[in-house]
């Protein structure tokens, strides 16, 4: 491999890593999405009582926060395409978990949209379970992706 090619790969590798502010923004948005979804799940399947009013208000509030954070997460995911995803794909770095995250995000976007606009009562529970199941999986995949990327970065020395 030529020196120029090695230098280009080193520069691309450097640009895969997210900047401090970008990372903070992504961490914040994805944390709010995850926490609001988990709060909704806990209230809906755990403490929701038809006679008590507070769980209903908290469940509604959690859903509103979740929806807003989900919209912001679309921007956050979009911000990853130009540099992080394209360069990692070119260099074949951490792409297995990266592809799993892209698929998970796509399923979450589609099922979230379906739940809000299109799903009938007959299919609502099934789509809902798919949505939160993939959401919980994404909560595991994202830190794994970050950890693997950092580990590989240290190993390669780039």
ZIWO-V101717 format. One record per residue. RES is the residue in one small letter. PSI is psi in whole degrees, 0 to 359 (none if undefined). BURIAL is # if it has 16 or more other C-alpha atoms within 10 Angstrom, else .. D_CENTER is the distance of its C-alpha to the mean C-alpha in Angstrom with 1 decimal. Layout:
res: <RES	RES>
psi: <PSI	PSI>
burial: <BURIAL	BURIAL>
d_center: <D_CENTER	D_CENTER>
//
This chain:
res: <x	x	x	x	x	x	x	x	x	x	x	x	x	x	x	x	x	x	x	x	x	x	x	x	x	x	x	x	x	x	x	x	x	x	x	x	x	x	x	x	x	x	x	x	x	x	x	x	x	x	x	x	x	x	x	x	x	x	x	x	x	x	x	x	x	x	x	x	x	x	x	x	x	x	x	x	x	x	x	x	x	x	x	x	x	x	x	x	x	x	x	x	x	x	x	x	x	x	x	x	x	x	x	x	x	x	x	x	x	x	x	x	x	x	x	x	x	x	x	x	x	x	x	x	x	x	x	x	x	x	x	x	x	x	x	x	x	x	x	x	x	x	x	x	x	x	x	x	x	x	x	x	x	x	x	x	x	x>
psi: <136	161	322	316	317	319	320	317	319	318	317	318	319	322	351	321	138	147	163	313	320	316	317	316	312	313	317	310	312	329	317	319	312	311	318	324	318	319	315	315	314	318	314	314	351	288	359	127	125	334	331	136	327	321	325	317	317	322	316	316	317	321	321	316	318	316	315	314	326	319	316	328	332	318	318	315	317	327	344	337	311	318	300	304	313	315	320	321	315	319	355	46	124	33	335	306	327	316	318	320	321	317	315	315	319	315	319	319	311	312	325	316	316	315	323	324	328	336	137	170	326	326	357	312	318	312	323	314	318	315	307	334	313	324	316	324	318	328	332	319	320	308	326	316	314	313	314	318	317	318	314	324	317	320	317	340	13	none>
burial: <.	.	.	.	.	.	.	.	#	.	.	#	#	.	.	#	#	.	.	.	.	.	.	.	.	#	.	.	#	#	.	#	#	#	.	#	#	#	#	#	#	.	#	#	.	.	.	#	.	.	.	.	.	.	#	#	.	#	#	.	.	#	#	.	#	#	#	.	#	#	.	#	#	.	.	#	.	.	.	.	.	.	.	#	#	.	#	#	#	.	.	.	#	#	#	.	#	#	.	#	#	.	.	#	#	.	#	#	#	.	#	#	.	#	#	.	.	.	#	.	.	.	.	#	.	.	#	#	.	#	#	#	.	#	#	.	.	#	#	.	#	#	.	.	#	.	.	.	#	.	.	.	#	.	.	.	.	.>
d_center: <36.1	37.5	36.9	35.4	32.9	32.0	31.6	29.4	27.1	27.1	26.2	23.3	22.1	22.4	20.4	17.3	16.8	15.2	17.7	17.9	17.3	14.4	12.7	13.8	12.4	8.8	9.4	11.1	8.9	5.8	8.9	10.6	8.3	8.3	12.0	13.1	12.0	13.8	16.7	17.1	17.2	19.7	21.8	21.8	22.6	24.2	26.3	26.6	30.3	31.9	34.7	32.7	31.4	29.0	26.3	26.3	25.9	23.1	21.3	21.8	20.7	17.5	16.8	17.7	15.5	12.5	13.6	14.1	10.8	9.2	11.7	11.0	7.3	9.2	11.3	9.0	7.6	11.4	12.5	11.3	13.5	16.9	17.1	14.4	13.7	17.3	19.0	17.1	18.0	21.5	22.0	20.4	18.4	15.7	15.2	15.1	11.9	10.6	11.8	10.4	6.8	8.2	10.1	7.6	5.8	9.6	10.8	8.7	10.1	13.5	13.9	13.0	15.6	18.0	17.9	18.8	21.3	22.7	22.6	26.0	27.0	27.7	24.2	22.2	21.9	20.9	18.1	17.0	17.0	15.1	12.3	12.2	12.9	9.9	7.8	9.9	9.6	5.9	7.2	9.8	8.5	6.6	9.9	11.9	10.8	11.7	14.8	15.9	15.7	17.8	20.1	20.8	21.3	23.9	25.5	26.0	27.4	25.8>
//
